[in-house]
Amino acid sequence: MTPVWLTPHAREQLQAELAGLLAADHAEDAHTADDDPAAALYRRRTRIGQIQDLLTNAVVGEDPPDDGIAEPGMVLTVRYDGTDDTETFLLGTRGADGSHLEIYSPDSPLGAALVGARRGERRSYTVPNGARVHVTLLDAVPYGRVAGAAVSRDG
């Protein structure tokens, strides 16, 4: 499995979810009355395996180099071509930071299109309805720089 970039907050959330799932796995009331017990057990054990894989392969809180190249752990700002619309988001794992930032996985259509892009580079991806969307990478900075700035502003 490819390493996954997580913030310390995301790791804590996953560890807490895992602990809850492991406790429920041993509890007799681990499913709802309208749920098939075998199906609930299967879903829970599948999620346990997913979380264990994520945590085993996680790169936690280590910022990528501040080189302006889009990669997991970077906060990206993009402009959608043909508009003045921009969006800033973390390229990482959903639930990865616990802040106001939107998060896109590197495996999502937008994330996959941007991985490896440099500032000013134009990329495109296909949305579910089949349309091509073109975006330009305006900025890529390590999450730690953005998170540190937010803490000093808020604190």
C-alpha positions in Angstrom: 0.0 0.0 0.0 1.2 3.5 -0.8 2.0 5.7 2.2 -0.9 8.0 3.2 -0.3 11.5 4.5 -2.2 12.3 7.8 -2.1 15.1 10.3 -1.7 14.1 14.0 -5.4 15.0 14.5 -6.4 12.5 11.8 -4.3 9.8 13.3 -6.0 10.4 16.7 -9.4 10.2 15.1 -8.6 7.0 13.3 -7.2 5.5 16.5 -10.3 6.4 18.4 -12.6 5.0 15.7 -10.5 1.8 15.6 -10.7 1.4 19.4 -14.5 1.8 19.2 -14.8 -0.7 16.4 -12.6 -3.2 18.3 -14.7 -2.8 21.4 -17.9 -3.2 19.4 -16.5 -6.3 17.7 -16.5 -8.0 21.1 -19.8 -6.6 22.4 -23.0 -8.5 22.0 -25.1 -5.4 21.1 -22.7 -4.5 18.3 -25.5 -4.3 15.7 -28.9 -2.6 15.5 -32.2 -4.5 15.7 -32.9 -4.0 12.0 -29.4 -4.9 10.9 -28.2 -8.3 9.8 -25.7 -9.4 12.5 -23.4 -11.1 10.0 -23.5 -8.1 7.6 -22.7 -5.7 10.5 -19.8 -7.9 11.6 -18.4 -8.0 8.1 -18.7 -4.2 7.6 -17.1 -3.6 11.1 -14.2 -6.0 10.4 -13.7 -4.6 6.9 -13.4 -1.0 8.4 -11.1 -2.3 11.1 -8.8 -3.7 8.4 -9.0 -0.4 6.4 -8.0 1.7 9.5 -5.2 -0.7 10.4 -3.8 -0.4 6.9 -4.1 3.4 6.9 -2.3 3.6 10.3 0.4 1.2 9.3 1.2 3.1 6.1 0.7 6.6 7.4 3.1 9.4 7.2 2.0 11.5 10.1 2.5 15.3 10.3 5.6 15.2 8.2 5.4 18.1 5.8 6.5 17.6 2.2 9.2 19.9 0.8 8.1 23.5 0.3 8.8 23.3 -3.4 5.5 24.4 -4.9 4.8 20.9 -6.3 1.4 19.4 -5.5 1.6 16.2 -3.4 -0.1 14.8 -0.3 0.4 17.0 2.7 0.2 20.2 0.6 -2.5 22.9 0.7 -3.3 23.7 -2.9 -5.0 26.7 -4.4 -6.5 26.2 -7.8 -8.4 28.4 -10.3 -11.1 26.8 -12.4 -10.5 27.8 -16.0 -13.0 30.1 -17.6 -14.0 31.6 -14.2 -12.5 33.6 -11.4 -13.4 30.9 -9.0 -10.6 29.6 -6.8 -10.5 26.8 -4.2 -8.0 26.1 -1.5 -7.9 22.5 -0.1 -5.6 20.0 1.6 -4.4 17.1 -0.6 -4.7 14.3 1.9 -7.0 11.8 3.5 -10.5 12.7 4.3 -10.8 13.7 8.0 -7.1 14.5 7.9 -7.0 17.8 9.5 -10.0 18.8 11.5 -9.9 22.4 10.3 -11.9 24.5 7.9 -10.1 23.1 4.9 -11.8 21.0 2.3 -9.9 17.8 1.7 -9.3 16.0 -1.5 -7.7 12.6 -1.7 -4.8 12.1 -4.1 -7.0 9.3 -5.6 -9.9 11.6 -6.3 -10.3 12.9 -9.9 -9.1 16.4 -9.0 -6.4 15.2 -6.6 -5.0 12.6 -9.2 -4.9 15.3 -11.9 -2.9 17.7 -9.6 -0.4 15.3 -8.1 3.0 16.4 -9.4 1.8 19.7 -10.8 3.9 22.9 -10.3 2.6 26.4 -9.7 1.1 27.8 -12.8 0.6 24.4 -14.4 -2.8 23.7 -16.0 -4.3 20.2 -15.6 -7.7 18.6 -16.4 -9.8 15.9 -15.0 -13.2 14.2 -15.8 -16.2 14.7 -13.5 -18.8 11.9 -13.1 -21.1 13.4 -15.8 -18.2 13.0 -18.3 -17.3 16.7 -18.6 -13.7 17.8 -18.6 -12.7 20.4 -16.0 -9.6 22.4 -16.4 -7.8 23.9 -13.4 -4.6 25.9 -12.9 -2.5 25.3 -9.8 -1.9 28.7 -8.3 -0.1 27.7 -5.1 1.1 24.7 -3.2 2.4 25.0 0.4 3.0 22.5 3.1 0.1 21.9 5.4 2.3 22.8 8.4 2.8 26.4 7.1 -0.9 26.9 6.8 -1.9 25.1 10.0 0.8 27.1 11.9 -0.5 30.4 10.5 -4.1 29.5 11.5 -2.9 28.6 15.1 -1.1 31.9 15.5 -4.1 33.9 14.1 -6.6 32.0 16.3 -4.4 31.7 19.4 
